[in-house]
Every structure is written in C-alpha cells, then in structure tokens.
Amino acid sequence: MVRTHKNIHAPAPASALHVNNISKSYGTSPALDPITIEVSPGERIALIGHNGSGKTTMMRIAAGLLDASEGTVSIYGQASGSLPARASLSFIADQPTFYDDLTLWEHMEYVARLHGVEEWEQTAADLLGHLGLYDRADDMPNRFSRGLKQKSAIALGFIRPFDLLLVDEPFVGLDASGKEALLELLAVASDNGSTVIVATHELSFVHTVKRVIALRDGRLVYDGPTDG
C-alpha cells in the first residue's frame, strides 16, 4: 500500500540524519541553542517538548526549509536542502498548505508524478481509503476541516518514496480512526527500513519507539531510551 523506501545506490553513510551544532536565532531572540544529534538509518524516534521548545524549528531546518544561524545538517551524507537530500526525505508539516485550484486527487497525482511513483493511481486510492478520504478525492483540501487537512497532508507525505520521514505534530486534529491509521502507516514505514522521526505528544506513538529526544526552550535536555 505504501511506498516508503527509496534505495540509495551509493554506500549508505553511518547517519541517516546528522545535526551538527545547529542554532537558530530570530534577531536577538534565540530559538535553538547549539544542538548536535546523530540518527542511524532505520531508527524510530519521538521528538518531544512543549509548544515553543524548538521542535518545529529543528524539523524545518532538518528538512531544508529553514536556514540555521550556525551549524550544518546532513541527510544520508548530503547537505540538507540539496536535491539529493530532498529526494531522500518526506516532511509532513504541522500546518499543511494546499494549492487553491487542485483537488485532493490532483494533489496526489502531482506529488506522485513529481517523484516518479509508478502505478500511482492504486497507491493513491489505497492511501485515501486507509485514511477515510476516498470519498473526498474530488474535493478541494484547502477547504477541509483541520482534521481532514491533516489526513490529506499525511496521504501526500506517504505517496512519495523516502528514506527519512520527518513528521511535525501529525496527531493534532485527528479523530481516533485517523490516529490509528497514521500509527499503522508509521509502522509500515519503519518495517520497510525507513528512518522515522515524529515530533509529538501522542503517547500511543511515543510508547512504540526506543529513543526519545526532548527539547526545552530551544535546548536539548534529553536524548536516550524511552524509559530513561
């Protein structure tokens, strides 16, 4: 059902994600103090912290959507934001946005074709069915409720191949069936060998991981086992 692992033809580097002493400031206001994190291929990690702790900032820097003030980020040995790095990752944002003039199905087609997904129609239909969106395929997702927008963003994030999945607060706005569907997709991604990092407070996901990274006020305060 889900295309989740894109082969990297070069020898796999030791790190799926290497965050090297990155920091971020907005003017004189620090958003992230220097942080260094190493993530091995295939790890499944929960990134936790209160609102404003720096989770979204770190995720956006890792995804190549925001420049760090200092430090570097690499994804499978490639600089974050480079074309090879972007080809290796899928990022699902906490505030999804959509084109005003495309239906959900047209969004799925656009993303799938952009990333060379073969037989994308069946994959799209399976994903939308799994998330309870199949009957909304011809509707405009920019007009959806918060929960339906979140489900749509999840479908778009999973239709493309990836080796690294970064997901920012995906459970917010989801009903019980949506949470269950997302947990199943994340499990499939992990089973297929992808590296999965989810910023969340959702205990049903946190309890499935072996490693937790915690931020507080822009600082790394914990990086270790879930039961630590």
N, C-alpha and C positions, 0 to 999 in steps of 0.2 A: 504493500500500500504506500509506503513512504520511501522516497529516495533520500538517503541520509548520509551516504559515504562516498566521497569522490576521491578516487585513487590519486595519490601524489607519486608521480613517476620517478622523481629524484629520491635518493635515500632519505628516509624520514629523519628529521632532526630530533634531538633529545626532547625538545619542548614543543608542545602544541601552541602554547602562549607564554611569552616571556615579557613580563612587565619590569623594566629596569629603571628603578629610581625615578619614577614619574611624579611630577607635581603639577598642580593647576591652580592658577590664581586669576581672579577677575578684578583687575585694578589692584588695590591693596588688600583685597579680601581673599584669603586662601580657601580653595575648595578641596584640595587634596594636598596633604603633606607628602614628602617623598615616600613612595611605596615600591617595593620590589616583590614580585610574585612569579613563581615558576609553576607551570601546569604541564604535566606529562600527557602525551596522546592517550585518549580513551578515558581520562578521568571524568568524574561526575561530581560537580561541586555546587554547593549552595553559597551564595554571597548574601550576607545578611547585614542589617543595620537600620537604624531609624531613618525617617524622612530627613533629608539634608545631610546624611552621613557621608555622601560621596559615591554611592553605588552607581547612580546613573552617569555621573561624570566619568568614572573609571570605565564603565561599559562603553560609553561613546568614544572615549579615547582608544580603547582596545579595538573597536570596530572601525576606526579610521575616520570617524565623523566629527571629531573634535581634536584639535591640536593640544598636546601637553605643553605646559610652560617650560618644563625641563624633563629630561629623561627620554627613553625610547621604548617602543613596543614592537615585538616581532611575533608573527604568526607562522608557525611551521618554518621558521628561519627567514621569512620575508617581512620587510618593513610594513607595519600597519598602515593601511591606506593605499598601498601599492596594488597594482592589478592582480598579481598572484595571491596576495593576502585576501583581497576582496573575493576572489574566486573560491577561496577555501572556506569562507565563513558565511553563516547566515545570522543576521541580527534582527531580533524582534523587539521593537521599541515599546516603551511603556505608554506612549501616547501615539498610537498609529495614525497615519495620514493616508489619504487615498486621492486618486485623480477624480475631479468632479464629473468628468464625462465618460467614465468607464464603469461598466457593471462589474460585479464580483467575478463573474466568469471571464470577462475580458482582462481583468487584473491578473487572474490566474494564468491565462494564455500569455500575457505579456511577460510575466516573470519566468514562466517555463521556457518560452522560446528564447528569451534573453540568455538563459543558462543552458541551452541545448538539451532540454529534457525530451527524451524520446517517449512516444506514446503518452504525451502529457494529458490528453483528454481523460483517460482512465484514471491516471493518478489524481487529477483534479477532482473528478467525480468521487473517488474513494475518500479523499480528504474532506471534501464538503459534506459527504454523507456521514463520515465519522464525527464531524463537529456539529451536525444538525443544521447545516447551511444549504443543503442541496436545493431546497425549495426557494431559496433566496438568491440563487445564482444569477438571475437576470435583473436583480435589483442593484441600486447604487449604494455601495458600502459607506460612502461619506454621509448618508442619511440614516445609518443604522444607530441603534442604541449603543451605549458604552460596551455592553457585554457582547453584542453581535460584531461590533468593530474589532474587539479583542479576538474573537474567534476567527474573523476574516484575516487579521494580521498573522495569526498562528498558521492558518492554511497557506498563506503566501510564503511564510518563512520555511515551511516544510516541503513545498513543491519543488524547490530547487535543491541540487546536491550540495553537501557541505561536509567538511571535516571537523569544523569547530562551530558550535551553536552557542550564541550569546543571547540570553533572553532576560529582559528587564521587566520585573513585576507582571508576569503574564497571567496570574490568577485573579488579579483585581477585576471585578466586574463579571466574572464568570459564575454561572449557576453550578449546581452540584454535578450535573451531567457534563458540563463544559470542563470542569476541573478534572473529572475522571478521564475524559477524552484526551486532555492535554497530558496527564500523567502517563497514559498509555503511549502517546507519541514520543514523549521524552525517553521512556523505557526502550522503545524500538530504536531510537537514535543511539542510545548507549549500547544496546545489544549489537548494533551494526558497526560499532567501533568508533563512533564519533565522540569527540570531546564535548561535554555539555556543562555550561556554567549558567546558572539561573539566579538572578537577584530576586529574592522573595522572602516573605514571612510565612509562607504556606507550610505548615508543619508536615502535611501529607507528602510534600516533596523533600523537605529537609531530612525527614526520617529515612529516606531512601538513599542518601549519599553517605560516603565515608569521610568526606573532607568538608569543612566549613571555613569560610573566610569572613571575618567580621570587621566592619568599618565603624568608626565613631568620630564624628566631627572632622572627617577628612583624614583620619589616621587609621592605620592598620592596627587593630587591637588583638586579633586572634587569627591564627591560621593553623588548623590542626584537625584531629579527628572529631567526628560529630559528638561523641560522648566525652570530649575533653573539658 
